[in-house]
Amino acid sequence: MRNTRVVQHSCLIGMIWLVVIVLTAGTVFADETCQSPFLPKVTGQEDYVYVWTLGIEGVGDGNDSLVTVDVNPKSKRYGQIIHRAPVPGRHEAHHAGFTDDRRHLWAGGLDDSYIFIFDVASDPAKPKLIKTIKSFVKDTGGLVGPHTFYALPGRMLITALSNTTDGSGRTGLAEYTNDGRFIRTIWMPKEAPYGYDVRVNINLNRMLTSAFTGKKNFMRPLGELVKDTEAMKAFGDTVVVWDFHARKPLQVLQVPGAPLELRWALQPNHYYAFTATALAHQLVLIHQQDDRTWAARSVTDLGDTLPVDISIAPDDSKLYVASFMDGMLRVYDIANPFEPKLVEQVKVGEMANMVSESWDGTRLYVTNSLLSKWDKPGDYWMKAYAWENGKLTHKFTTDFNSVGRAHLMNFGSKALRARPE
């Protein structure tokens, strides 16, 4: 009976959020376009970017940390690091995500599978570490490498990259309550065992998961890995289409070459999503067919550049692709999603990785660290760009060399400060 009440409660919250989303669809927001649809949005100009940062031995205290950058142009500290919340040790800091009330940010370590929960509501400029989950592997029955943290009503959905049995890509998803209590593990289907990203389209009741590789690969030096023929065969080549509410796989789509980040189209009646394949360097369209089944189709070659992150514009007009090996940010016109057209490209550095876009489509932020054993030697930074007169214009560079390797970004706002009890 208790489980039934929990499910009913979660469904009710989900319906409420759906109504909120529909009613506010015409409002101009500033928020990452790739976030969960269950999140409240930041209205107006974002004040902060929270950067989950890998520590570097010999640099400061060497610890991983959540770094706050002031990004409001009206601020005297615009473009500067204003706060750093370290965690004990280095854990291969990678991805992070908000709970559905946006009060807490969950951040994971790929190496030891620790999860760190930060309070970002009490003082949005100064996030505070309030809880550490060290039992992820035990809780989940052997999942390793928590990757994507995706907000659901009252819950956190987490993808994993590997397992404790053999360190391969056989893995699953985990669900926790917002206060950190384990709920369940959902193993990937046998015909598509790899995991990486997850994204939900609540209007379609569909969830997508993508595929990468296991810990014995992603924790190896990149130069060594690419020379190992057998190891290079151990990358995923599938995208799974799920019934979101039931958490049941419906289809396995063949997408060769390690499909990474997933991005649903955001406009009503746009029943498609994109992913980019790291090894096959293809931009792939995942689209609903007339019979309501799904298909995957390569729509453009991205070049042999190791495409890593993608971001879709709020009006579904553009797609941004960051590529690691050549440090380029490319912009594609996707008005016709079946025929993307390259319209802009900017050299952002020797390597580029994550890209986050404001909900009004005018600002972009880019970081350049991928994995500690894959990064090229050099500087680490976060860079900001804005559309001005039809061109991407560099606004500022935040130097991360004194704090670590900048990776995933999430937006913060003074308006989200929690009221005292």
N, C-alpha and C positions, 0 to 999 in steps of 0.2 A: 504493500500500500504506500509506503514511504517513497519508493522509487517512482510510483505512478504520480504522486503529488509533485515530485521534483520535475518530472518530464512535463506535466501540465503547466507548472510554474514557468519553466524555461520557454515553453511554446507561447504562453501568454506574454512574457517579456518580449519575445521575438516579434509577436504581432504588434505590440505597442511601438517598438522601434521601427517597424516597417511603416506604420502610419506616420511617425515623425519624419522619416526619410522622405516619404511622398509629399508631405505638406511643406517641407523645406526645400524641395528640389529646385525651386527657382531662385533661391537665395545665393548670393556670391559668398563663397567660403574661401578660406586659405588653409589648406590641409593636404597631406599627402594623398594623392589620388589612388594609391594602392592599398589603403587601409581597409580594415573590416567595415562592412556597411552597418554594423551594430554600434560603432563608435559615435559619440557626440562629436560634432565638428568644431574646429577653431574658426570663429568668425573674424573677418578682417585680416590684418597683417599678423602673421605669426611673430612672437617675441623671441622665441628660443628654438634652437635645434639641439636636441640631445643626441650625442654621438657615442655609441658603444665602442670602446677603444681598447685595442690589444696592448698590453704592457710590453715594454722592451727591456730586457736585462741591461742594467747599467744606466738606464734613463730614468731619473727621478727615483721613486720607490720601486719601479719595475712592475707595478701591479696593473691589472686591467682596471678600467674605470669608466664611469659615465660622465662625459664631459659636456658642459653646457656652453653653447656659443650664442652670444647676443646677435640677433639678426634683424632687429628693428632699425630701419634707417634713421629714425628720429632719436635713437639712443646715442649717448656720448661714447658708449663702448661697442658700437656697431662693428661687427666682424671679429670681436675679440672673445677669447675664452674667459668666462666670468666665474666658473665654478667647476670643480672636479670632485666626483664622489668615487674614491677608490674602493675596490674589493680586495680582500687578502689574496695575494698570489696571482699567477697567470693561468688562464683556463682556456685559452683560444677563444676570446670574446668574439662573437659573430653577430647574431641577430637578436632583436628585441621587439616587444610589442606591448601595447596598452591593454589593460582590462577594459571591459565594455563601459565602465563608468569613467574611464580615463583618469582614475585616481592613482593607479599604480602601473609601473612599467616593468615587465618581466624581461630579463636578459639572460642569455645562455652562454655556456662555455662548451665548445665542441670536444675538447680534449677529455675532461673528467666528468662532463655532463652535469655540472653544477648549474643551478638556476638562482639568479639574484633578483629580488623584488625590491623596487625602489618606490618610495612615496614621492610622487611628482605633483601632488595637489596642495599639501600644506604650505609649501613655498616653491612655486614653479621654477624660480631661478636657481634653486639649490636642492635638487633631488637628494633624498636620503635613503640609504640602504636600510631596510627594515626586516628583511627575512632572507635566509638562504636555504634552498632546498638541495640537500646533498644526496637524497635517496631516489633520484629519478630512475636510475638503472634498476634498483630493487623494486621500486613501486610498480614499474611498467613491465616487469618480467623479462628484462634484458635489453630494452632499447638503449641506444647510445647516441650521443651527439644531438641534443635538442637544437633544432634549427629555427623554423618559423613559429612565432608566437602570435596566434590569431584569435581575436576576441569573439566569443559567442555570448549570448545572454547568460550572465552569471557564471561563465566558465572561460577557461583558457584552453584552446586547442593547440597542440604542439606537434609538429612533425619531427621525426628523428631521422638520422642518416645511416645508422649502423646498428650492430647488435654485439652482445658480449660473447656469443658462441664462437664466431670465427672472424669478426671484424669486417665482414663483407657488407654489401648494401642491402641485405635482407633486413627489413625494418617495419615500422608502423607509426601510428599516431597515438597520442595520449591526451586525455582530458583531465583537467584539474578544476576545482572550484577557484573562485577569485581569491580566496584566502589561503590557497596552497594545499588543499586536501585532494589527494589522488582519487579519481573517479573510475577510469577504465583505460585499457589499451585496446586499440583497434589495429590488428596486424594487416599489412598490405596483402593483397591477394597473391597466391602462389605464382600466377602467370605474370605478375608485375610487382616483384618484391621490393624494388628500390623506392626510396622516398626523397623528397627535397622540400618543395614548396606546397602550399595549400591556399586556395581561394574559393570563396562561396558567392554564388549568385542567388540571393534569397527569392527573387521573383520567379526564377525557374526551378527552385528547390534542387539546385545542382552544385556539386562541389568538385573541384579538380585538384589532383595531386600530380606532381612531377617527379623526376628521378635524377639522382646524381651518382654517388659512389660511396663505398664504405670507408671506415676509419683507417684501415691499413693502406688505403690510397691517399685520402686527403690529408693525412698527417705525415706523408713522405715529402721530401724536397721535390719540387716540380721537375727540375732537370733530370733527376734520377728516375722519377716515375715515367716520364714520356719515353725513356729508353727501354722500359720493361714491357715487352710486347704482350705478355700474358696479363699483366696488371691493367694495361690500357683496354683490355677486353671487358674488364669488370666495371663498366659504367652502364647506367640505366638507359633504356630506350623506349620508355612508355609514359603516357599520360593516362591516368585513370579518371573516368567520369563516375561520380557517386550520386546516389540519392542522399541529399544532405540530411534531411530529418531522420532517415533510417540509418544513416552512416553505412550504407551498403553499396558495394561496387556494382555498376551497371554495365560499363564498357571499358575495355582496355584498348587504347589507341596506340599504334606503333609510331613512335617519333624518334628515329635513330639519332644518336649523338649527344645524349645527356641534356634533355630539356630542363632548364633551370626555372627562373622566375615565371610566374603565371600572372596575367593581367586580364581581367574581364573588361569588356566594353562597358561603359558607364551609363549610356543613354538608354531610355526605354525602347524596347523592341529591337535592340542590337544584341542578337543572340550568338555572340562569339567571344573568343578570348585569344590572346597571343602568348607565345612562349618563344624563347630563343635557345638553340642548341649549342652548347659550349664546344663540342668536338666537331660537329658537322657544320657549324656556323651558318645555320639556316634560321630565318624568321618563319615561324610556323603559326598558321591560323587554325584554331580549333572552333569549328562552327556547327551549328545545328542544321540538320538536313530537313527536307520536307516531311519525312516520316518521323521527325523528332528524335532520331538517333543522331550521333555525333561523329564527325570526321575530322582528321588532321591533314593539313595540306601545307607544304612548303610554299611560301609566297615570294621570298627573295633570299638571295645569298648575301650574307653579311661580311664575307671576306674572312680569311684565315687569321682572325684577330682575337680569339677567345672572347666572344660576347658574353657578358656576365649579367648585368642588370638591365631591366627595361621599365619604362614608366609610360602610362597612357594619359593623354590630355583629357580633361574633364568633359569636353564635347566630342571625344572620340575622333578628333581631326588629325592628331599627331601621335607618333610613338617615338620615344627616346630610347636609344640603345647605347649603353656604355660598354666599351671593349677594353679588355685588360692589357693585351700585348702591345697595342699601338697607342693607348692613351687617348682614344678618340671618343667624342660624344656625337652620335649621328642622329639626325631628326628625319623621320619619314612621314610623309603625307599619307594617311590611311583613310581618307574619305571613302575610297574604295578599298576595303580591307583585303580583297583578293589581289590587288595590284598596288602595293606600297611604292611610293616614289621618294627617293632621297632628295631632300630639299635644303638641308643645312648640315654642316659638320664642323666641329670645333676641336682643336687639339688642346686637351685640358692638362696633359702632363705625360710623363713617361709611362704611366699606367693609370687606368681609370677603373672604378668598380661600381659603387652604389650611386644611384641617382634618385633624388626625391623632388617632386614637383608640387607647387602650391595649387590649391583647388581652383583658383581663378586662372590658372594656366600661364601666369606671368613670370614666376620665379622658379629657378632650379638650383639644387645643391648637389655637389658631387664630392665623393671621397675616393681614396685610391688604394686602400689596403684590401686584399682578398683573403689570404691565409698567411700565417706567419712564415710557413716554409715554401710558399709560392711567390711571395712578394719579391720584386726587384729591389736592389739596394738603392737608396736615395731618400728624398724628402717625403714626409707624410703631411697631408693637409685636408682641409675641406674648402671647396671653392664655391662661390655663389655667382649665378648668372641671371640675367633678366632679359626679356624680349623688349628691345627698343628699336623702333623704326624697322620692324621686320627682321631684325638680326639678333642673335644671342650675344649679349654684351657682358663681359666680365665685370663683376661688382667688387668682390674682395676675395682674398685668400687668407684663411686662418691657418697659421703654422702649428702643426701638431708635433713637431720634432722633440719638444720638451715633455710631452705627455704620452706618446705612443702612436700606434697605427690606427688611423681613423677608419671605421667601417660603417656600421648601419646608423641611419639618421631617423629621428622621430621629432615631430614638431611640438612645441609647448607654447602656452599663452598665459599671460597674467590673469586673464579673465576666468581661467579655470581654477584659480586658487580656491581651496575649500574654505567655507565659512567655519569659524570656531563653533564647537558644540555648545 
